[in-house]
Amino acid sequence: MSYDRAERVLALQAVIFAAESPCEEERLALVLEVPLEDIEELVEELSAAMGDSALQIVRLAGGYQMATRPRYAGYVQRLREPEPERLSAQALETLAIVAYLQPITRPEIDEIRGVNSTGSVNGLLEKGLIEICGRKDAPGRPFLLSTTAHFLSAFGLSSLEELPELSPTEGDFREQLRELVASGEIEPEGLEAAVETEGEAEGDAAAEDEPAAAEAEQQAAEPDGSAREEQDVPMDAAGEGGTG
């Protein structure tokens, strides 16, 4: 069979590049319209032409595939690594409360923190660090929150038993949490605590950390007298608070 060999070598490069999986010789011969026995030689010519390239042709799983050369693996790995997620101090404090007192409701978190934690809870739900694990048998049937397997992975823990010891029953529990967060003892491995400037911190306080007492007073004025706040779905991004 007569064909333009240089053209087929370039076509071979295009086909292997576009393929989602290793291309078998039979498939390549059919696509390129060349004899099966010519494929190996065409691959060798292509490999020689790519000698100075960061890419190479490798034989894998019974076929040929384009891959990066080992010397560039570090660059490719850094490209594929996801950008580290960021947690504000407020979100990290909220996450610590859930980790130590789970299952717990958002209103209970608000009571401990003394502020509205909707924004922080929503952000932690979106990041997959906490999840809804049921409802509490209480007025309004509020959602119960707990940590996830992703939380353990992000913090390098095999189980919750590996968390630093605290005394949740003591009155200064929140202060213990603040000290724990500040010390970096629960600093996540796959997450970064957001470094906030004074202005950003003030913005957070205005957006998310509105005193929970004010909200409670407003809810107490509701005609039905039920804990309307506890009925809010934590994942509702339109709820009070910022992104936490």
C-alpha positions as CSV (number, residue, x, y, z in Angstrom):
1,M,0.0,0.0,0.0
2,S,1.4,3.4,-1.0
3,Y,0.8,6.3,1.4
4,D,2.5,9.5,2.6
5,R,4.6,8.2,5.4
6,A,5.4,11.6,7.0
7,E,1.7,12.4,6.9
8,R,0.8,9.2,8.7
9,V,3.5,9.8,11.4
10,L,1.9,13.1,12.2
11,A,-1.6,11.6,12.0
12,L,-0.4,8.9,14.5
13,Q,0.6,11.6,16.9
14,A,-2.7,13.3,16.6
15,V,-4.7,10.1,17.1
16,I,-2.7,8.9,20.1
17,F,-3.0,12.4,21.7
18,A,-6.8,12.5,21.2
19,A,-7.4,9.0,22.4
20,E,-8.9,8.6,25.9
21,S,-7.2,5.2,26.5
22,P,-4.2,3.3,25.0
23,C,-4.7,2.6,21.3
24,E,-4.2,-0.9,20.1
25,E,-2.2,-1.5,16.9
26,E,-5.2,-3.0,15.1
27,R,-7.2,0.2,15.9
28,L,-4.4,2.5,14.8
29,A,-4.0,0.6,11.5
30,L,-7.7,0.9,10.8
31,V,-7.9,4.6,11.7
32,L,-4.7,5.5,9.8
33,E,-5.5,3.2,6.9
34,V,-2.1,1.5,6.9
35,P,-1.0,-2.1,7.1
36,L,-0.9,-3.5,10.6
37,E,2.8,-4.5,10.3
38,D,3.7,-0.8,9.7
39,I,2.4,0.5,13.0
40,E,5.4,-0.4,15.1
41,E,7.7,1.4,12.6
42,L,5.5,4.4,12.5
43,V,5.5,4.6,16.3
44,E,9.3,4.3,16.4
45,E,9.6,7.2,13.9
46,L,7.2,9.3,15.9
47,S,9.1,8.6,19.1
48,A,12.4,9.6,17.4
49,A,10.7,12.9,16.2
50,M,9.6,13.6,19.7
51,G,13.0,13.0,21.2
52,D,13.3,16.6,22.5
53,S,9.7,16.9,23.6
54,A,8.4,16.7,27.1
55,L,6.0,14.1,25.8
56,Q,6.7,10.5,24.8
57,I,4.9,7.6,23.4
58,V,4.6,4.6,25.8
59,R,3.2,1.1,25.4
60,L,0.6,0.6,28.0
61,A,-2.2,-2.0,28.5
62,G,-1.7,-3.5,25.0
63,G,-1.7,-0.2,23.2
64,Y,0.1,3.1,22.7
65,Q,-0.5,6.2,24.8
66,M,1.1,9.7,25.0
67,A,2.6,10.6,28.4
68,T,4.8,13.1,30.0
69,R,8.4,12.2,30.6
70,P,9.4,11.3,34.2
71,R,11.6,14.3,34.6
72,Y,8.5,16.6,34.4
73,A,6.4,14.5,36.8
74,G,6.8,17.1,39.6
75,Y,5.4,19.9,37.5
76,V,2.4,17.9,36.4
77,Q,1.7,16.8,40.0
78,R,1.7,20.4,41.2
79,L,-0.7,21.2,38.4
80,R,-3.1,18.5,39.5
81,E,-3.0,19.2,43.2
82,P,-6.2,21.1,44.2
83,E,-5.9,24.5,45.6
84,P,-6.0,24.3,49.4
85,E,-9.3,25.1,50.9
86,R,-9.3,28.0,53.3
87,L,-11.0,28.3,56.7
88,S,-11.6,31.5,58.6
89,A,-11.0,31.5,62.3
90,Q,-14.8,31.6,62.8
91,A,-15.3,28.5,60.6
92,L,-12.4,26.7,62.3
93,E,-14.0,27.4,65.7
94,T,-17.4,26.2,64.5
95,L,-15.8,23.1,63.1
96,A,-14.1,22.4,66.4
97,I,-17.4,22.7,68.3
98,V,-19.0,20.2,66.0
99,A,-16.0,17.8,66.2
100,Y,-16.1,17.8,70.0
101,L,-19.8,17.9,70.7
102,Q,-21.4,16.1,67.7
103,P,-24.1,15.5,67.0
104,I,-25.1,19.2,67.6
105,T,-27.5,21.7,66.2
106,R,-26.7,25.1,64.8
107,P,-28.7,26.9,67.5
108,E,-26.6,25.0,70.1
109,I,-23.4,26.1,68.2
110,D,-24.7,29.7,68.3
111,E,-25.3,29.5,72.0
112,I,-21.7,28.4,72.6
113,R,-20.2,31.0,70.3
114,G,-22.5,33.8,71.3
115,V,-23.0,34.7,67.6
116,N,-25.0,33.5,64.6
117,S,-23.0,30.7,62.9
118,T,-25.1,30.2,59.8
119,G,-22.4,31.4,57.4
120,S,-19.7,29.2,59.0
121,V,-22.0,26.1,59.0
122,N,-23.0,26.6,55.4
123,G,-19.4,26.9,54.4
124,L,-18.4,23.8,56.2
125,L,-21.3,21.9,54.6
126,E,-20.2,23.0,51.2
127,K,-16.6,21.9,51.9
128,G,-17.8,18.5,53.0
129,L,-16.2,18.8,56.4
130,I,-19.6,18.4,58.3
131,E,-22.9,16.9,57.3
132,I,-26.5,16.6,58.4
133,C,-26.9,13.4,60.3
134,G,-30.5,13.6,61.4
135,R,-32.9,15.8,63.4
136,K,-33.1,16.5,67.1
137,D,-36.2,15.5,69.0
138,A,-36.9,19.0,70.0
139,P,-39.3,21.9,69.0
140,G,-38.7,22.8,65.4
141,R,-36.9,19.5,64.8
142,P,-33.5,21.2,64.1
143,F,-30.9,19.4,62.0
144,L,-28.1,17.6,63.8
145,L,-24.6,18.2,62.5
146,S,-21.5,15.9,62.6
147,T,-18.1,15.7,61.0
148,T,-17.3,13.6,57.9
149,A,-14.7,11.2,56.8
150,H,-13.3,14.1,54.7
151,F,-12.8,16.0,58.0
152,L,-10.6,13.2,59.4
153,S,-8.6,13.0,56.2
154,A,-8.1,16.8,56.0
155,F,-6.9,16.9,59.6
156,G,-4.8,13.7,59.4
157,L,-6.8,11.8,61.9
158,S,-7.7,8.1,61.8
159,S,-10.6,8.7,64.3
160,L,-12.1,11.4,66.5
161,E,-10.3,9.8,69.5
162,E,-7.1,11.4,68.2
163,L,-8.4,15.0,68.7
164,P,-6.6,16.9,71.5
165,E,-8.3,16.4,74.8
166,L,-10.7,19.1,76.0
167,S,-13.3,19.4,78.8
168,P,-16.6,20.1,77.0
169,T,-18.5,20.2,80.4
170,E,-16.4,23.1,81.7
171,G,-17.8,26.6,81.4
172,D,-14.7,27.9,79.6
173,F,-15.1,25.3,76.7
174,R,-15.2,28.1,74.1
175,E,-12.1,29.6,75.5
176,Q,-10.4,26.2,75.3
177,L,-11.4,25.9,71.7
178,R,-10.1,29.4,70.9
179,E,-6.7,28.5,72.5
180,L,-6.7,25.2,70.6
181,V,-7.3,27.0,67.3
182,A,-4.7,29.7,68.1
183,S,-2.1,27.1,69.0
184,G,-2.5,25.3,65.7
185,E,-3.0,21.9,67.3
186,I,-6.0,21.3,65.1
187,E,-4.5,22.9,62.0
188,P,-5.7,20.9,59.0
189,E,-3.2,19.3,56.7
190,G,-5.2,19.8,53.5
191,L,-6.7,23.1,54.5
192,E,-5.4,26.5,55.3
193,A,-6.7,28.9,58.0
194,A,-7.4,32.2,56.3
195,V,-5.2,35.0,57.4
196,E,-7.5,37.9,57.9
197,T,-6.7,41.5,58.1
198,E,-8.3,43.7,60.7
199,G,-10.7,45.1,58.1
200,E,-11.7,41.6,56.8
201,A,-12.3,40.4,60.4
202,E,-14.6,43.4,61.0
203,G,-16.4,42.6,57.8
204,D,-17.0,39.0,59.0
205,A,-18.2,40.2,62.3
206,A,-20.7,42.5,60.6
207,A,-21.9,39.8,58.1
208,E,-21.9,36.6,60.1
209,D,-21.4,37.1,63.8
210,E,-24.5,39.0,64.6
211,P,-25.3,38.4,68.3
212,A,-27.5,35.3,68.5
213,A,-29.4,36.8,71.3
214,A,-30.9,39.4,69.0
215,E,-32.0,36.7,66.6
216,A,-33.5,34.7,69.5
217,E,-35.5,37.8,70.5
218,Q,-36.9,38.2,67.0
219,Q,-37.9,34.6,66.9
220,A,-39.5,34.7,70.2
221,A,-41.8,37.4,68.7
222,E,-43.0,35.0,66.0
223,P,-46.8,34.3,66.3
224,D,-46.5,30.6,66.4
225,G,-44.0,30.8,69.3
226,S,-41.9,27.9,67.9
227,A,-38.2,28.0,67.4
228,R,-38.4,29.1,63.8
229,E,-34.6,29.5,63.6
230,E,-34.1,25.8,64.3
231,Q,-36.2,25.0,61.3
232,D,-33.9,26.8,58.9
233,V,-32.0,24.4,56.6
234,P,-28.3,25.1,57.2
235,M,-27.5,24.7,53.5
236,D,-29.7,27.7,52.7
237,A,-27.1,30.2,51.3
238,A,-29.7,33.0,51.6
239,G,-29.6,32.6,55.4
240,E,-28.1,35.1,57.7
241,G,-24.3,35.4,57.7
242,G,-21.5,35.5,55.2
243,T,-19.4,32.7,53.9
244,G,-17.9,32.2,57.3
